Amino acid sequence: MNLVRAELERLSSRRFVQLMVVLLALAFAVTAATTLAGSHKPSASELNAARQQAVEQRQGMEAAYQECLARQSGSFPGENNGRYLPADCSEIDPVRQERLPIAADFLPGVFTFAQQARPLLFFLIAFLVLFGFLVGASYIGADLNSGGVVNLLLWRPRRLTVLGAKLGTLLGTVLVLALLASVAYLATFWVIGQTAGLPGRLDGDFWRSLGAVHGRGLVLVLLAAALGFSIATLGRHTSAALGAAAAYAVVWELGARLVLEIVDARRPDQLMLSSHIGAWLTGEANFWDPQECSGTAYCDGSYTLTWGPALLVLLGLTGGLTAAAFAVFRRRDLL
């Protein structure tokens, strides 16, 4: 317990960690202020007009679907009038649509919490992932570079215990900060929706969906923190983690993706870490591969990455690097 308390004090006293917390609060404040300034409480006339537009839009969708069915059965006497109707009428069936038009879709300049909460949460998760990676890398990297780990081992001469305490303290602190930040963040925008916008439809399905994204986001934040910690441990410096991240983005995500497209590789997106991150956060990610339809007139070249395999990839990468960091740290000469 004394070791964990000491690590908490060391982590909280680091200026870089304090700076990142300030930047997190600043980004949060700017986003909230911008949203508040660009929104207003809709009047009764605005709401009535928006509701009427939504009703007309839904009626138009139903009319197009019925016309498609009638044309397929040969019972529609009129002309097409330039309207696109697919061969499979189920594609435009209103019942099968992910969502139908609602009044909030026709209220420009009005913040609707139910519609904007998910993209806002994605923005917060992206910042917290960056926060976790940088804090994890700087936390162990600075100690290794300055000799702080050596001094700590003189007091507690068990390498794996010390490194494990550092990693556990880091993950626990990042998790608490991420939870507090996300609760404050979403609560603020909920208040904005109530006072200067619209709350939208906040039913059980909405909160379950938002909670699922939030939970996956927290897992991703912890994985990013552990990844930054492990790479910096292997490289004995914070810059090792930063350099590795930059090199991966440039060499693989950009360079290798371009090469794979040139050589017409099959399903190149599934080889990219960013694809698995997107699949994990959203539950699934859809991609299209033109090579699947090579030489075929009619073909659906789409494929899907689901959250299960994506999580296995992320856990395998993070777990492998973490295990390697502990193995190297156990035998490395720290002087």
C-alpha positions, 0 to 999 in steps of 0.5 A, a space after each residue: 500500500 505504501 508503494 501505491 501511495 508513493 506512486 500516486 503522489 509521484 504521478 499526480 505531482 508530474 507537471 506533464 500530467 497536470 498540463 494534460 489535465 488542464 488541456 482536457 478541461 480546456 477542450 471540454 470547456 471550449 466544446 461546451 461553450 461553442 455548443 451553448 453559443 450555437 444553440 437556442 431553445 426552439 419556439 412553439 412555431 419552430 417545433 410545429 413546423 419541424 414536426 410537420 416536415 418530419 411527418 411529410 418526410 415519413 409520408 414521402 418514404 412510405 409513398 415511395 415504398 408503396 410505389 416500388 411494390 406496385 411497380 414490381 407487381 405491375 399494378 402501378 399505372 403512372 410514370 416514374 417521374 424521375 424518382 429512383 426506385 431500387 430493384 429490391 423494395 426492402 431497401 427503402 422500406 421505412 420499417 427497415 430503416 435505422 431511423 426515421 425523420 424526426 422533428 429535431 432533423 429540421 431544427 437548424 441551430 438547435 442542439 439535441 442531446 439525443 442526437 449529438 451525445 454519441 459523436 460528442 462522446 467519441 470526441 471525448 474518448 479520442 482525447 482520453 485515448 491520447 491522454 492515456 497514451 501520453 501520460 503512460 509513456 511520460 510516467 515511466 519514461 521520465 523515471 527510467 531516464 532520470 534514475 527515479 526507478 533505480 532510487 525506488 528499487 533501493 527502497 523496494 528491491 523487487 523489480 516486477 513488483 515496482 513495475 506492476 505497482 507503477 502500471 496498476 497506479 497508472 491504469 487506476 488513475 486514468 480510469 478514475 479521471 476518465 470516469 469523472 471527465 465523461 460523467 461531467 462532460 455528458 451531464 453538462 451537455 444534458 443540461 445544455 439540451 434541457 436549457 438551450 436546446 432539446 433533450 430528444 428521445 432519451 429512452 432505455 435504448 438510447 442510454 444502453 447504446 451510449 453506455 455501451 460506447 462509453 464502456 468500450 471507450 474506457 477499455 480503449 483508454 486503458 489499453 492506450 495507457 498500457 501501450 504507452 507505458 509498455 513501449 516507453 519501458 522497452 525504449 527506456 524513454 518517453 520519446 520511444 513511445 512517441 516515435 513508435 506511434 508516429 512511425 506506425 501511423 506514417 509507415 503502416 497506416 499511410 505507407 503500407 495502405 498505399 502499397 496494398 492498394 497498388 498491389 490490389 491486396 484483398 481486404 487491406 483495411 482488416 490489417 490496419 489497427 485503426 479499423 479494429 479500433 473503429 470496429 471495437 468502439 462502434 460494435 462493427 465497421 463496414 468496408 468495401 473491397 473492389 477485389 472481391 468483385 473482380 470479373 463479376 458483374 453483380 457483386 457485393 464487395 462489402 465485408 464487416 469487422 465486428 467488435 469481438 475479433 477487434 478486441 482480440 487484436 487490441 488485447 493481443 497487441 497490448 498484452 504482448 508488448 506489456 509482457 515484453 516490457 516486464 520481461 525486459 525490465 526484469 533483466 535489464 541493467 538500469 544504470 
